[in-house]
Amino acid sequence: MAAVSALAGTFPSLMAEGTGLCRRGEYEKAVTCFSNALKLREGDKHCLVARSKCYLKLGDTENSLKDAEASLQNDKTFSEGLYQKAETLYIMGDFEFALVFYHRGCRLRPELQKFRLGIEKSQEAIINCIGSPSSIKLENKEDLCFISRQAESRKANQKLQVKLTKDQKSTRKQKPARNPKTERQLLGELYADKAYLKKLLKDEDLMESSTKQGIKVADLVLSGISYLDRRSEFWQQQKPIYARVRERKLRQQSYIRDKKQKPAEVGRYLVKSMEDIDMLLTGGSPEESCKKAERLLKRVQEWSDSEVPNKNELIGNLHSCIGNAQLEMGQMEAALKSHQMHLELARQNDLPDAVSRALDNIGRAYARMGKFQQAIDTWEEKIPMTKSNLEKTWLFYEIGRCYLELNKAEVAQNYGQKSLQSADEEGDVEWQLHATILVAQAQVKLKDYQSAIMSFERALEKAKLIHNEAAQKAIILALDDVSKSFIEELKEKE
């Protein structure tokens, strides 16, 4: 039990568990995991963003915004924090401020498609609320004053609050009833839910009853109706009915004039397609993933630069997706060529992150082909580009493993120790296990049996800690072999 609690209490394990819960849609449990992780590593910006995403999924925009802002406290250029803050502001209906942070993120990371999509959707929402500049005519009157829309809104809210505090019941005015047809368009499938809740209000006996927890049914029904009203107001701002009708007419005219897709539509299509390609690969369908990526690549190559501003970067990413699928299918030569094309495009367009990814994949292809020296040369080129201890951990491990295959045990041991040091700094027990085993195997080849026994014993402790029974059995067998070799060596010396 002590081993389990020790593992559960590490920052990486809590982050991994929280991420898994988030993917399964268990956002409340994920929030608890991320909160516990923050107790161990206070102010970790990646953890704050992860928790902010969960809060946003739960509808808690206030806490979502707090976490997003906290992630930027020590690093104003943290792109994930900027994006999360922009997304939260957008969901809150504060489209102008959301646009500001989408722009900041885009300036820092222009290669990320999500910031450009954020700018487009915020601009669309603002235009839908106040109209495009060309549709607004200002009259030059003597009493014309320029007051920002937000300042004017704040003044109106202050007056309303003063009015309500004097006599809430007498001064509260009902909102004008919205046309049922308009409301049906705004709420869509939720319109039937609202109609059902309104019907329940007429049942006086039911409204007077309470749940087992003591909550009045009337309060629950009213809160549900209130939530749907707020949603419809938000959707009305984001995409008003008149804007939808106008947009449909414009779309029809645009289709007649030019059948090309709009940039925003192209962006959404590309993001969805890339997600599908990744899901197919991670879901164990590399053939389907490869086919979809090849079809998309052919289509993107036919588009102009104006339709896809980051066309070369996208083509490079698709070559990478195809290469990863080919690796899974065992097509090593084809995979190597795909990743080399990705590397060439990344260098031509000065994309350091893409260069780093391509070098990683090329190294993997060489290693799978048994070309260990080429894999080492490729991965050693990547070392200066690593950004985290975890990335260093597996990179040093892979290089060390290749040196071991080439019977260069001393260099393999050095890289194994580097990998172990990075794993210790990251606090990742599983990688500590892998690195320690690599060190032990190198020591066996160097015939340093005493050190190898100590390393294998440390590895056994790590395997027990994470309950890896297969690793425990393999380590025990290795310990027996090394112990026999050590005893024979001692006998020879005698």
Stockholm file with secondary structure:
# STOCKHOLM 1.0

chainA/1-494         MAAVSALAGTFPSLMAEGTGLCRRGEYEKAVTCFSNALKLREGDKHCLVARSKCYLKLGDTENSLKDAEASLQNDKTFSEGLYQKAETLYIMGDFEFALVFYHRGCRLRPELQKFRLGIEKSQEAIINCIGSPSSIKLENKEDLCFISRQAESRKANQKLQVKLTKDQKSTRKQKPARNPKTERQLLGELYADKAYLKKLLKDEDLMESSTKQGIKVADLVLSGISYLDRRSEFWQQQKPIYARVRERKLRQQSYIRDKKQKPAEVGRYLVKSMEDIDMLLTGGSPEESCKKAERLLKRVQEWSDSEVPNKNELIGNLHSCIGNAQLEMGQMEAALKSHQMHLELARQNDLPDAVSRALDNIGRAYARMGKFQQAIDTWEEKIPMTKSNLEKTWLFYEIGRCYLELNKAEVAQNYGQKSLQSADEEGDVEWQLHATILVAQAQVKLKDYQSAIMSFERALEKAKLIHNEAAQKAIILALDDVSKSFIEELKEKE
#=GR chainA/1-494 SS CHHHHHHHTSHHHHHHHHHHHHHTTCHHHHHHHHHHHHHHSTTCHHHHHHHHHHHHHTTCHHHHHHHHHHHTSSCTTCHHHHHHHHHHHHHTTCHHHHHHHHHHHHHHCTTCHHHHHHHHHHHHHHHHHHCCGGGCCCCCCTTCCCCCHHHHHHHHHHHHHHHHHHCHHHHCCCCCCCCHHHHHHHHTTHHHHHHHHHHHHTCHHHHHCBCTTSCBHHHHHHHHHHHHHHHHHHHHHHSCHHHHHHHHHHHHHHHHHCCSCCHHHHHHHHHHHHHHHHHHHHTTCHHHHHHHHHHHHHHHHHSCTTTCTTHHHHHHHHHHHHHHHHHHTTCHHHHHHHHHHHHHHHHHTTCHHHHHHHHHHHHHHHHHTTCHHHHHHHHHHHGGGCCSHHHHHHHHHHHHHHHHHTTCHHHHHHHHHHHHHHHHHHTCHHHHHHHHHHHHHHHHHTTCHHHHHHHHHHHHHHHHHTTCHHHHHHHHHHHHHHHHHHHHHHHHHC
#=GC SS_cons         CHHHHHHHTSHHHHHHHHHHHHHTTCHHHHHHHHHHHHHHSTTCHHHHHHHHHHHHHTTCHHHHHHHHHHHTSSCTTCHHHHHHHHHHHHHTTCHHHHHHHHHHHHHHCTTCHHHHHHHHHHHHHHHHHHCCGGGCCCCCCTTCCCCCHHHHHHHHHHHHHHHHHHCHHHHCCCCCCCCHHHHHHHHTTHHHHHHHHHHHHTCHHHHHCBCTTSCBHHHHHHHHHHHHHHHHHHHHHHSCHHHHHHHHHHHHHHHHHCCSCCHHHHHHHHHHHHHHHHHHHHTTCHHHHHHHHHHHHHHHHHSCTTTCTTHHHHHHHHHHHHHHHHHHTTCHHHHHHHHHHHHHHHHHTTCHHHHHHHHHHHHHHHHHTTCHHHHHHHHHHHGGGCCSHHHHHHHHHHHHHHHHHTTCHHHHHHHHHHHHHHHHHHTCHHHHHHHHHHHHHHHHHTTCHHHHHHHHHHHHHHHHHTTCHHHHHHHHHHHHHHHHHHHHHHHHHC
//
